[in-house]
Amino acid sequence: MKAQEQIYLNRALALAEEALEAGDEPFGSVLVSAEGEILAEDRNRIASGDATQHPEFTLARWAAQHMTPEARANATVYTTGEHCPMCAAAHGWAGLGRIVYISSSEQLGRWLEDLGVAPSPIKALPIGQIVPALEVEGPIASMDEKVHALHQRRHAV
């Protein structure tokens, strides 16, 4: 991973922290152009009652509305957690490029189980099973414990 990518992942972590402080699940994502410009960013917003308000889904929709197909294909999404099936499909349909995630869906499932959190109503699948040709990097072992700590704070009893 390049040094610049660490900056984007740190921003995604800061967005996840913002989400947690706002009463949401701790997820954050950043959309970056091929030139390294942050184009859009968002955090989880499901506390509103709309469980589809994931940052990765929002960024895919933003990209489809504001970027050319070529720019989307050359962009990267940096995110705290591996995309869920809904977000992976949106990413694929929007024609976005590479994904770099800090923690995997498998890790999240184990962490939540250890915390006694009820399982998701949606089956977790690796991104590659939803968008097979997509370049994906993750989990990032040097950062995944930071995401784990956010989920521990969210679900502390």
MODELLER restraints for C-alpha pairs under 7 A, 6 or more apart:
rsr = mdl.restraints
at = mdl.atoms
rsr.add(forms.Gaussian(group=physical.xy_distance, feature=features.Distance(at['CA:8:A'], at['CA:30:A']), mean=6.66, stdev=0.5))
rsr.add(forms.Gaussian(group=physical.xy_distance, feature=features.Distance(at['CA:8:A'], at['CA:78:A']), mean=6.29, stdev=0.5))
rsr.add(forms.Gaussian(group=physical.xy_distance, feature=features.Distance(at['CA:9:A'], at['CA:78:A']), mean=5.80, stdev=0.5))
rsr.add(forms.Gaussian(group=physical.xy_distance, feature=features.Distance(at['CA:9:A'], at['CA:79:A']), mean=6.50, stdev=0.5))
rsr.add(forms.Gaussian(group=physical.xy_distance, feature=features.Distance(at['CA:12:A'], at['CA:28:A']), mean=4.60, stdev=0.5))
rsr.add(forms.Gaussian(group=physical.xy_distance, feature=features.Distance(at['CA:12:A'], at['CA:29:A']), mean=4.85, stdev=0.5))
rsr.add(forms.Gaussian(group=physical.xy_distance, feature=features.Distance(at['CA:12:A'], at['CA:30:A']), mean=5.94, stdev=0.5))
rsr.add(forms.Gaussian(group=physical.xy_distance, feature=features.Distance(at['CA:12:A'], at['CA:78:A']), mean=6.75, stdev=0.5))
rsr.add(forms.Gaussian(group=physical.xy_distance, feature=features.Distance(at['CA:12:A'], at['CA:79:A']), mean=5.59, stdev=0.5))
rsr.add(forms.Gaussian(group=physical.xy_distance, feature=features.Distance(at['CA:12:A'], at['CA:80:A']), mean=5.95, stdev=0.5))
rsr.add(forms.Gaussian(group=physical.xy_distance, feature=features.Distance(at['CA:13:A'], at['CA:28:A']), mean=6.14, stdev=0.5))
rsr.add(forms.Gaussian(group=physical.xy_distance, feature=features.Distance(at['CA:13:A'], at['CA:80:A']), mean=6.13, stdev=0.5))
rsr.add(forms.Gaussian(group=physical.xy_distance, feature=features.Distance(at['CA:15:A'], at['CA:27:A']), mean=6.97, stdev=0.5))
rsr.add(forms.Gaussian(group=physical.xy_distance, feature=features.Distance(at['CA:15:A'], at['CA:28:A']), mean=4.66, stdev=0.5))
rsr.add(forms.Gaussian(group=physical.xy_distance, feature=features.Distance(at['CA:15:A'], at['CA:42:A']), mean=6.84, stdev=0.5))
rsr.add(forms.Gaussian(group=physical.xy_distance, feature=features.Distance(at['CA:15:A'], at['CA:43:A']), mean=5.39, stdev=0.5))
rsr.add(forms.Gaussian(group=physical.xy_distance, feature=features.Distance(at['CA:16:A'], at['CA:26:A']), mean=4.31, stdev=0.5))
rsr.add(forms.Gaussian(group=physical.xy_distance, feature=features.Distance(at['CA:16:A'], at['CA:27:A']), mean=4.25, stdev=0.5))
rsr.add(forms.Gaussian(group=physical.xy_distance, feature=features.Distance(at['CA:16:A'], at['CA:28:A']), mean=4.35, stdev=0.5))
rsr.add(forms.Gaussian(group=physical.xy_distance, feature=features.Distance(at['CA:16:A'], at['CA:43:A']), mean=5.98, stdev=0.5))
rsr.add(forms.Gaussian(group=physical.xy_distance, feature=features.Distance(at['CA:17:A'], at['CA:26:A']), mean=6.07, stdev=0.5))
rsr.add(forms.Gaussian(group=physical.xy_distance, feature=features.Distance(at['CA:19:A'], at['CA:25:A']), mean=6.27, stdev=0.5))
rsr.add(forms.Gaussian(group=physical.xy_distance, feature=features.Distance(at['CA:19:A'], at['CA:26:A']), mean=5.33, stdev=0.5))
rsr.add(forms.Gaussian(group=physical.xy_distance, feature=features.Distance(at['CA:19:A'], at['CA:27:A']), mean=6.71, stdev=0.5))
rsr.add(forms.Gaussian(group=physical.xy_distance, feature=features.Distance(at['CA:19:A'], at['CA:43:A']), mean=5.75, stdev=0.5))
rsr.add(forms.Gaussian(group=physical.xy_distance, feature=features.Distance(at['CA:19:A'], at['CA:44:A']), mean=5.76, stdev=0.5))
rsr.add(forms.Gaussian(group=physical.xy_distance, feature=features.Distance(at['CA:19:A'], at['CA:45:A']), mean=6.98, stdev=0.5))
rsr.add(forms.Gaussian(group=physical.xy_distance, feature=features.Distance(at['CA:20:A'], at['CA:26:A']), mean=4.91, stdev=0.5))
rsr.add(forms.Gaussian(group=physical.xy_distance, feature=features.Distance(at['CA:20:A'], at['CA:154:A']), mean=6.67, stdev=0.5))
rsr.add(forms.Gaussian(group=physical.xy_distance, feature=features.Distance(at['CA:23:A'], at['CA:47:A']), mean=6.40, stdev=0.5))
rsr.add(forms.Gaussian(group=physical.xy_distance, feature=features.Distance(at['CA:24:A'], at['CA:44:A']), mean=6.15, stdev=0.5))
rsr.add(forms.Gaussian(group=physical.xy_distance, feature=features.Distance(at['CA:24:A'], at['CA:45:A']), mean=5.88, stdev=0.5))
rsr.add(forms.Gaussian(group=physical.xy_distance, feature=features.Distance(at['CA:24:A'], at['CA:46:A']), mean=6.06, stdev=0.5))
rsr.add(forms.Gaussian(group=physical.xy_distance, feature=features.Distance(at['CA:24:A'], at['CA:47:A']), mean=5.23, stdev=0.5))
rsr.add(forms.Gaussian(group=physical.xy_distance, feature=features.Distance(at['CA:25:A'], at['CA:44:A']), mean=6.15, stdev=0.5))
rsr.add(forms.Gaussian(group=physical.xy_distance, feature=features.Distance(at['CA:26:A'], at['CA:44:A']), mean=6.66, stdev=0.5))
rsr.add(forms.Gaussian(group=physical.xy_distance, feature=features.Distance(at['CA:26:A'], at['CA:150:A']), mean=6.28, stdev=0.5))
rsr.add(forms.Gaussian(group=physical.xy_distance, feature=features.Distance(at['CA:26:A'], at['CA:151:A']), mean=6.59, stdev=0.5))
rsr.add(forms.Gaussian(group=physical.xy_distance, feature=features.Distance(at['CA:27:A'], at['CA:43:A']), mean=5.73, stdev=0.5))
rsr.add(forms.Gaussian(group=physical.xy_distance, feature=features.Distance(at['CA:27:A'], at['CA:44:A']), mean=5.33, stdev=0.5))
rsr.add(forms.Gaussian(group=physical.xy_distance, feature=features.Distance(at['CA:27:A'], at['CA:80:A']), mean=5.77, stdev=0.5))
rsr.add(forms.Gaussian(group=physical.xy_distance, feature=features.Distance(at['CA:27:A'], at['CA:81:A']), mean=6.63, stdev=0.5))
rsr.add(forms.Gaussian(group=physical.xy_distance, feature=features.Distance(at['CA:28:A'], at['CA:42:A']), mean=5.95, stdev=0.5))
rsr.add(forms.Gaussian(group=physical.xy_distance, feature=features.Distance(at['CA:28:A'], at['CA:43:A']), mean=4.23, stdev=0.5))
rsr.add(forms.Gaussian(group=physical.xy_distance, feature=features.Distance(at['CA:28:A'], at['CA:44:A']), mean=6.30, stdev=0.5))
rsr.add(forms.Gaussian(group=physical.xy_distance, feature=features.Distance(at['CA:28:A'], at['CA:55:A']), mean=6.14, stdev=0.5))
rsr.add(forms.Gaussian(group=physical.xy_distance, feature=features.Distance(at['CA:28:A'], at['CA:79:A']), mean=5.81, stdev=0.5))
rsr.add(forms.Gaussian(group=physical.xy_distance, feature=features.Distance(at['CA:28:A'], at['CA:80:A']), mean=5.74, stdev=0.5))
rsr.add(forms.Gaussian(group=physical.xy_distance, feature=features.Distance(at['CA:29:A'], at['CA:41:A']), mean=5.67, stdev=0.5))
rsr.add(forms.Gaussian(group=physical.xy_distance, feature=features.Distance(at['CA:29:A'], at['CA:42:A']), mean=5.65, stdev=0.5))
rsr.add(forms.Gaussian(group=physical.xy_distance, feature=features.Distance(at['CA:29:A'], at['CA:43:A']), mean=6.32, stdev=0.5))
rsr.add(forms.Gaussian(group=physical.xy_distance, feature=features.Distance(at['CA:29:A'], at['CA:55:A']), mean=5.80, stdev=0.5))
rsr.add(forms.Gaussian(group=physical.xy_distance, feature=features.Distance(at['CA:29:A'], at['CA:56:A']), mean=6.19, stdev=0.5))
rsr.add(forms.Gaussian(group=physical.xy_distance, feature=features.Distance(at['CA:29:A'], at['CA:77:A']), mean=6.74, stdev=0.5))
rsr.add(forms.Gaussian(group=physical.xy_distance, feature=features.Distance(at['CA:29:A'], at['CA:78:A']), mean=5.60, stdev=0.5))
rsr.add(forms.Gaussian(group=physical.xy_distance, feature=features.Distance(at['CA:29:A'], at['CA:79:A']), mean=4.19, stdev=0.5))
rsr.add(forms.Gaussian(group=physical.xy_distance, feature=features.Distance(at['CA:29:A'], at['CA:80:A']), mean=6.56, stdev=0.5))
rsr.add(forms.Gaussian(group=physical.xy_distance, feature=features.Distance(at['CA:30:A'], at['CA:38:A']), mean=6.85, stdev=0.5))
rsr.add(forms.Gaussian(group=physical.xy_distance, feature=features.Distance(at['CA:30:A'], at['CA:40:A']), mean=6.09, stdev=0.5))
rsr.add(forms.Gaussian(group=physical.xy_distance, feature=features.Distance(at['CA:30:A'], at['CA:41:A']), mean=4.33, stdev=0.5))
rsr.add(forms.Gaussian(group=physical.xy_distance, feature=features.Distance(at['CA:30:A'], at['CA:42:A']), mean=6.73, stdev=0.5))
rsr.add(forms.Gaussian(group=physical.xy_distance, feature=features.Distance(at['CA:30:A'], at['CA:77:A']), mean=5.62, stdev=0.5))
rsr.add(forms.Gaussian(group=physical.xy_distance, feature=features.Distance(at['CA:30:A'], at['CA:78:A']), mean=5.18, stdev=0.5))
rsr.add(forms.Gaussian(group=physical.xy_distance, feature=features.Distance(at['CA:30:A'], at['CA:79:A']), mean=6.35, stdev=0.5))
rsr.add(forms.Gaussian(group=physical.xy_distance, feature=features.Distance(at['CA:31:A'], at['CA:38:A']), mean=5.89, stdev=0.5))
rsr.add(forms.Gaussian(group=physical.xy_distance, feature=features.Distance(at['CA:31:A'], at['CA:39:A']), mean=5.63, stdev=0.5))
rsr.add(forms.Gaussian(group=physical.xy_distance, feature=features.Distance(at['CA:31:A'], at['CA:40:A']), mean=5.25, stdev=0.5))
rsr.add(forms.Gaussian(group=physical.xy_distance, feature=features.Distance(at['CA:31:A'], at['CA:41:A']), mean=5.99, stdev=0.5))
rsr.add(forms.Gaussian(group=physical.xy_distance, feature=features.Distance(at['CA:31:A'], at['CA:59:A']), mean=6.71, stdev=0.5))
rsr.add(forms.Gaussian(group=physical.xy_distance, feature=features.Distance(at['CA:31:A'], at['CA:75:A']), mean=6.99, stdev=0.5))
rsr.add(forms.Gaussian(group=physical.xy_distance, feature=features.Distance(at['CA:31:A'], at['CA:76:A']), mean=5.93, stdev=0.5))
rsr.add(forms.Gaussian(group=physical.xy_distance, feature=features.Distance(at['CA:31:A'], at['CA:77:A']), mean=4.60, stdev=0.5))
rsr.add(forms.Gaussian(group=physical.xy_distance, feature=features.Distance(at['CA:31:A'], at['CA:78:A']), mean=6.53, stdev=0.5))
rsr.add(forms.Gaussian(group=physical.xy_distance, feature=features.Distance(at['CA:32:A'], at['CA:38:A']), mean=4.45, stdev=0.5))
rsr.add(forms.Gaussian(group=physical.xy_distance, feature=features.Distance(at['CA:32:A'], at['CA:39:A']), mean=5.58, stdev=0.5))
rsr.add(forms.Gaussian(group=physical.xy_distance, feature=features.Distance(at['CA:32:A'], at['CA:75:A']), mean=5.61, stdev=0.5))
rsr.add(forms.Gaussian(group=physical.xy_distance, feature=features.Distance(at['CA:32:A'], at['CA:76:A']), mean=5.30, stdev=0.5))
rsr.add(forms.Gaussian(group=physical.xy_distance, feature=features.Distance(at['CA:32:A'], at['CA:77:A']), mean=6.27, stdev=0.5))
rsr.add(forms.Gaussian(group=physical.xy_distance, feature=features.Distance(at['CA:33:A'], at['CA:39:A']), mean=6.56, stdev=0.5))
rsr.add(forms.Gaussian(group=physical.xy_distance, feature=features.Distance(at['CA:33:A'], at['CA:74:A']), mean=6.83, stdev=0.5))
rsr.add(forms.Gaussian(group=physical.xy_distance, feature=features.Distance(at['CA:33:A'], at['CA:75:A']), mean=4.53, stdev=0.5))
rsr.add(forms.Gaussian(group=physical.xy_distance, feature=features.Distance(at['CA:33:A'], at['CA:76:A']), mean=6.58, stdev=0.5))
rsr.add(forms.Gaussian(group=physical.xy_distance, feature=features.Distance(at['CA:34:A'], at['CA:74:A']), mean=5.38, stdev=0.5))
rsr.add(forms.Gaussian(group=physical.xy_distance, feature=features.Distance(at['CA:34:A'], at['CA:75:A']), mean=5.17, stdev=0.5))
rsr.add(forms.Gaussian(group=physical.xy_distance, feature=features.Distance(at['CA:40:A'], at['CA:59:A']), mean=6.76, stdev=0.5))
rsr.add(forms.Gaussian(group=physical.xy_distance, feature=features.Distance(at['CA:41:A'], at['CA:59:A']), mean=6.87, stdev=0.5))
rsr.add(forms.Gaussian(group=physical.xy_distance, feature=features.Distance(at['CA:42:A'], at['CA:55:A']), mean=4.97, stdev=0.5))
rsr.add(forms.Gaussian(group=physical.xy_distance, feature=features.Distance(at['CA:43:A'], at['CA:55:A']), mean=4.94, stdev=0.5))
rsr.add(forms.Gaussian(group=physical.xy_distance, feature=features.Distance(at['CA:44:A'], at['CA:53:A']), mean=6.17, stdev=0.5))
rsr.add(forms.Gaussian(group=physical.xy_distance, feature=features.Distance(at['CA:44:A'], at['CA:54:A']), mean=4.90, stdev=0.5))
rsr.add(forms.Gaussian(group=physical.xy_distance, feature=features.Distance(at['CA:44:A'], at['CA:55:A']), mean=5.28, stdev=0.5))
rsr.add(forms.Gaussian(group=physical.xy_distance, feature=features.Distance(at['CA:45:A'], at['CA:53:A']), mean=5.21, stdev=0.5))
rsr.add(forms.Gaussian(group=physical.xy_distance, feature=features.Distance(at['CA:45:A'], at['CA:54:A']), mean=6.47, stdev=0.5))
rsr.add(forms.Gaussian(group=physical.xy_distance, feature=features.Distance(at['CA:46:A'], at['CA:52:A']), mean=6.87, stdev=0.5))
rsr.add(forms.Gaussian(group=physical.xy_distance, feature=features.Distance(at['CA:46:A'], at['CA:53:A']), mean=5.25, stdev=0.5))
rsr.add(forms.Gaussian(group=physical.xy_distance, feature=features.Distance(at['CA:56:A'], at['CA:83:A']), mean=6.96, stdev=0.5))
rsr.add(forms.Gaussian(group=physical.xy_distance, feature=features.Distance(at['CA:56:A'], at['CA:87:A']), mean=5.67, stdev=0.5))
rsr.add(forms.Gaussian(group=physical.xy_distance, feature=features.Distance(at['CA:57:A'], at['CA:87:A']), mean=4.89, stdev=0.5))
rsr.add(forms.Gaussian(group=physical.xy_distance, feature=features.Distance(at['CA:57:A'], at['CA:90:A']), mean=6.02, stdev=0.5))
rsr.add(forms.Gaussian(group=physical.xy_distance, feature=features.Distance(at['CA:60:A'], at['CA:90:A']), mean=5.93, stdev=0.5))
rsr.add(forms.Gaussian(group=physical.xy_distance, feature=features.Distance(at['CA:60:A'], at['CA:91:A']), mean=5.27, stdev=0.5))
rsr.add(forms.Gaussian(group=physical.xy_distance, feature=features.Distance(at['CA:60:A'], at['CA:94:A']), mean=5.85, stdev=0.5))
rsr.add(forms.Gaussian(group=physical.xy_distance, feature=features.Distance(at['CA:63:A'], at['CA:72:A']), mean=6.54, stdev=0.5))
rsr.add(forms.Gaussian(group=physical.xy_distance, feature=features.Distance(at['CA:64:A'], at['CA:94:A']), mean=5.45, stdev=0.5))
rsr.add(forms.Gaussian(group=physical.xy_distance, feature=features.Distance(at['CA:69:A'], at['CA:95:A']), mean=6.70, stdev=0.5))
rsr.add(forms.Gaussian(group=physical.xy_distance, feature=features.Distance(at['CA:72:A'], at['CA:95:A']), mean=6.01, stdev=0.5))
rsr.add(forms.Gaussian(group=physical.xy_distance, feature=features.Distance(at['CA:72:A'], at['CA:96:A']), mean=4.60, stdev=0.5))
rsr.add(forms.Gaussian(group=physical.xy_distance, feature=features.Distance(at['CA:72:A'], at['CA:97:A']), mean=6.30, stdev=0.5))
rsr.add(forms.Gaussian(group=physical.xy_distance, feature=features.Distance(at['CA:73:A'], at['CA:95:A']), mean=5.65, stdev=0.5))
rsr.add(forms.Gaussian(group=physical.xy_distance, feature=features.Distance(at['CA:73:A'], at['CA:96:A']), mean=4.68, stdev=0.5))
rsr.add(forms.Gaussian(group=physical.xy_distance, feature=features.Distance(at['CA:73:A'], at['CA:97:A']), mean=4.38, stdev=0.5))
rsr.add(forms.Gaussian(group=physical.xy_distance, feature=features.Distance(at['CA:74:A'], at['CA:97:A']), mean=5.36, stdev=0.5))
rsr.add(forms.Gaussian(group=physical.xy_distance, feature=features.Distance(at['CA:75:A'], at['CA:96:A']), mean=6.26, stdev=0.5))
rsr.add(forms.Gaussian(group=physical.xy_distance, feature=features.Distance(at['CA:75:A'], at['CA:97:A']), mean=5.20, stdev=0.5))
rsr.add(forms.Gaussian(group=physical.xy_distance, feature=features.Distance(at['CA:75:A'], at['CA:98:A']), mean=6.70, stdev=0.5))
rsr.add(forms.Gaussian(group=physical.xy_distance, feature=features.Distance(at['CA:76:A'], at['CA:97:A']), mean=5.51, stdev=0.5))
rsr.add(forms.Gaussian(group=physical.xy_distance, feature=features.Distance(at['CA:76:A'], at['CA:98:A']), mean=4.72, stdev=0.5))
rsr.add(forms.Gaussian(group=physical.xy_distance, feature=features.Distance(at['CA:76:A'], at['CA:99:A']), mean=5.61, stdev=0.5))
rsr.add(forms.Gaussian(group=physical.xy_distance, feature=features.Distance(at['CA:77:A'], at['CA:98:A']), mean=6.46, stdev=0.5))
rsr.add(forms.Gaussian(group=physical.xy_distance, feature=features.Distance(at['CA:77:A'], at['CA:99:A']), mean=4.86, stdev=0.5))
rsr.add(forms.Gaussian(group=physical.xy_distance, feature=features.Distance(at['CA:77:A'], at['CA:100:A']), mean=6.24, stdev=0.5))
rsr.add(forms.Gaussian(group=physical.xy_distance, feature=features.Distance(at['CA:78:A'], at['CA:99:A']), mean=6.05, stdev=0.5))
rsr.add(forms.Gaussian(group=physical.xy_distance, feature=features.Distance(at['CA:78:A'], at['CA:100:A']), mean=4.85, stdev=0.5))
rsr.add(forms.Gaussian(group=physical.xy_distance, feature=features.Distance(at['CA:78:A'], at['CA:101:A']), mean=5.88, stdev=0.5))
rsr.add(forms.Gaussian(group=physical.xy_distance, feature=features.Distance(at['CA:79:A'], at['CA:100:A']), mean=6.32, stdev=0.5))
rsr.add(forms.Gaussian(group=physical.xy_distance, feature=features.Distance(at['CA:79:A'], at['CA:101:A']), mean=4.81, stdev=0.5))
rsr.add(forms.Gaussian(group=physical.xy_distance, feature=features.Distance(at['CA:79:A'], at['CA:102:A']), mean=6.51, stdev=0.5))
rsr.add(forms.Gaussian(group=physical.xy_distance, feature=features.Distance(at['CA:80:A'], at['CA:101:A']), mean=5.48, stdev=0.5))
rsr.add(forms.Gaussian(group=physical.xy_distance, feature=features.Distance(at['CA:80:A'], at['CA:102:A']), mean=4.86, stdev=0.5))
rsr.add(forms.Gaussian(group=physical.xy_distance, feature=features.Distance(at['CA:80:A'], at['CA:103:A']), mean=6.19, stdev=0.5))
rsr.add(forms.Gaussian(group=physical.xy_distance, feature=features.Distance(at['CA:80:A'], at['CA:147:A']), mean=6.72, stdev=0.5))
rsr.add(forms.Gaussian(group=physical.xy_distance, feature=features.Distance(at['CA:81:A'], at['CA:101:A']), mean=5.40, stdev=0.5))
rsr.add(forms.Gaussian(group=physical.xy_distance, feature=features.Distance(at['CA:81:A'], at['CA:102:A']), mean=5.68, stdev=0.5))
rsr.add(forms.Gaussian(group=physical.xy_distance, feature=features.Distance(at['CA:81:A'], at['CA:103:A']), mean=4.80, stdev=0.5))
rsr.add(forms.Gaussian(group=physical.xy_distance, feature=features.Distance(at['CA:81:A'], at['CA:104:A']), mean=5.85, stdev=0.5))
rsr.add(forms.Gaussian(group=physical.xy_distance, feature=features.Distance(at['CA:81:A'], at['CA:105:A']), mean=6.87, stdev=0.5))
rsr.add(forms.Gaussian(group=physical.xy_distance, feature=features.Distance(at['CA:82:A'], at['CA:101:A']), mean=5.38, stdev=0.5))
rsr.add(forms.Gaussian(group=physical.xy_distance, feature=features.Distance(at['CA:82:A'], at['CA:103:A']), mean=6.12, stdev=0.5))
rsr.add(forms.Gaussian(group=physical.xy_distance, feature=features.Distance(at['CA:82:A'], at['CA:104:A']), mean=4.87, stdev=0.5))
rsr.add(forms.Gaussian(group=physical.xy_distance, feature=features.Distance(at['CA:82:A'], at['CA:105:A']), mean=5.55, stdev=0.5))
rsr.add(forms.Gaussian(group=physical.xy_distance, feature=features.Distance(at['CA:83:A'], at['CA:127:A']), mean=6.46, stdev=0.5))
rsr.add(forms.Gaussian(group=physical.xy_distance, feature=features.Distance(at['CA:84:A'], at['CA:124:A']), mean=6.26, stdev=0.5))
rsr.add(forms.Gaussian(group=physical.xy_distance, feature=features.Distance(at['CA:84:A'], at['CA:125:A']), mean=6.99, stdev=0.5))
rsr.add(forms.Gaussian(group=physical.xy_distance, feature=features.Distance(at['CA:85:A'], at['CA:124:A']), mean=6.77, stdev=0.5))
rsr.add(forms.Gaussian(group=physical.xy_distance, feature=features.Distance(at['CA:85:A'], at['CA:125:A']), mean=6.32, stdev=0.5))
rsr.add(forms.Gaussian(group=physical.xy_distance, feature=features.Distance(at['CA:85:A'], at['CA:130:A']), mean=6.59, stdev=0.5))
rsr.add(forms.Gaussian(group=physical.xy_distance, feature=features.Distance(at['CA:88:A'], at['CA:127:A']), mean=5.86, stdev=0.5))
rsr.add(forms.Gaussian(group=physical.xy_distance, feature=features.Distance(at['CA:88:A'], at['CA:130:A']), mean=6.33, stdev=0.5))
rsr.add(forms.Gaussian(group=physical.xy_distance, feature=features.Distance(at['CA:88:A'], at['CA:131:A']), mean=6.81, stdev=0.5))
rsr.add(forms.Gaussian(group=physical.xy_distance, feature=features.Distance(at['CA:89:A'], at['CA:130:A']), mean=6.27, stdev=0.5))
rsr.add(forms.Gaussian(group=physical.xy_distance, feature=features.Distance(at['CA:89:A'], at['CA:131:A']), mean=6.86, stdev=0.5))
rsr.add(forms.Gaussian(group=physical.xy_distance, feature=features.Distance(at['CA:92:A'], at['CA:131:A']), mean=5.90, stdev=0.5))
rsr.add(forms.Gaussian(group=physical.xy_distance, feature=features.Distance(at['CA:97:A'], at['CA:134:A']), mean=6.81, stdev=0.5))
rsr.add(forms.Gaussian(group=physical.xy_distance, feature=features.Distance(at['CA:98:A'], at['CA:134:A']), mean=6.37, stdev=0.5))
rsr.add(forms.Gaussian(group=physical.xy_distance, feature=features.Distance(at['CA:98:A'], at['CA:135:A']), mean=4.86, stdev=0.5))
rsr.add(forms.Gaussian(group=physical.xy_distance, feature=features.Distance(at['CA:98:A'], at['CA:136:A']), mean=5.71, stdev=0.5))
rsr.add(forms.Gaussian(group=physical.xy_distance, feature=features.Distance(at['CA:99:A'], at['CA:135:A']), mean=6.57, stdev=0.5))
rsr.add(forms.Gaussian(group=physical.xy_distance, feature=features.Distance(at['CA:99:A'], at['CA:136:A']), mean=4.88, stdev=0.5))
rsr.add(forms.Gaussian(group=physical.xy_distance, feature=features.Distance(at['CA:99:A'], at['CA:137:A']), mean=6.29, stdev=0.5))
rsr.add(forms.Gaussian(group=physical.xy_distance, feature=features.Distance(at['CA:100:A'], at['CA:136:A']), mean=5.94, stdev=0.5))
rsr.add(forms.Gaussian(group=physical.xy_distance, feature=features.Distance(at['CA:100:A'], at['CA:137:A']), mean=4.73, stdev=0.5))
rsr.add(forms.Gaussian(group=physical.xy_distance, feature=features.Distance(at['CA:100:A'], at['CA:138:A']), mean=5.80, stdev=0.5))
rsr.add(forms.Gaussian(group=physical.xy_distance, feature=features.Distance(at['CA:101:A'], at['CA:137:A']), mean=6.40, stdev=0.5))
rsr.add(forms.Gaussian(group=physical.xy_distance, feature=features.Distance(at['CA:101:A'], at['CA:138:A']), mean=4.96, stdev=0.5))
rsr.add(forms.Gaussian(group=physical.xy_distance, feature=features.Distance(at['CA:101:A'], at['CA:139:A']), mean=5.81, stdev=0.5))
rsr.add(forms.Gaussian(group=physical.xy_distance, feature=features.Distance(at['CA:101:A'], at['CA:140:A']), mean=6.94, stdev=0.5))
rsr.add(forms.Gaussian(group=physical.xy_distance, feature=features.Distance(at['CA:102:A'], at['CA:138:A']), mean=5.80, stdev=0.5))
rsr.add(forms.Gaussian(group=physical.xy_distance, feature=features.Distance(at['CA:102:A'], at['CA:139:A']), mean=4.78, stdev=0.5))
rsr.add(forms.Gaussian(group=physical.xy_distance, feature=features.Distance(at['CA:102:A'], at['CA:140:A']), mean=4.72, stdev=0.5))
rsr.add(forms.Gaussian(group=physical.xy_distance, feature=features.Distance(at['CA:102:A'], at['CA:143:A']), mean=6.24, stdev=0.5))
rsr.add(forms.Gaussian(group=physical.xy_distance, feature=features.Distance(at['CA:102:A'], at['CA:144:A']), mean=5.45, stdev=0.5))
rsr.add(forms.Gaussian(group=physical.xy_distance, feature=features.Distance(at['CA:103:A'], at['CA:138:A']), mean=6.73, stdev=0.5))
rsr.add(forms.Gaussian(group=physical.xy_distance, feature=features.Distance(at['CA:103:A'], at['CA:139:A']), mean=4.73, stdev=0.5))
rsr.add(forms.Gaussian(group=physical.xy_distance, feature=features.Distance(at['CA:103:A'], at['CA:140:A']), mean=6.58, stdev=0.5))
rsr.add(forms.Gaussian(group=physical.xy_distance, feature=features.Distance(at['CA:103:A'], at['CA:144:A']), mean=5.20, stdev=0.5))
rsr.add(forms.Gaussian(group=physical.xy_distance, feature=features.Distance(at['CA:103:A'], at['CA:147:A']), mean=6.90, stdev=0.5))
rsr.add(forms.Gaussian(group=physical.xy_distance, feature=features.Distance(at['CA:104:A'], at['CA:138:A']), mean=6.94, stdev=0.5))
rsr.add(forms.Gaussian(group=physical.xy_distance, feature=features.Distance(at['CA:104:A'], at['CA:139:A']), mean=5.58, stdev=0.5))
rsr.add(forms.Gaussian(group=physical.xy_distance, feature=features.Distance(at['CA:105:A'], at['CA:124:A']), mean=6.22, stdev=0.5))
rsr.add(forms.Gaussian(group=physical.xy_distance, feature=features.Distance(at['CA:115:A'], at['CA:155:A']), mean=6.82, stdev=0.5))
rsr.add(forms.Gaussian(group=physical.xy_distance, feature=features.Distance(at['CA:128:A'], at['CA:134:A']), mean=6.76, stdev=0.5))
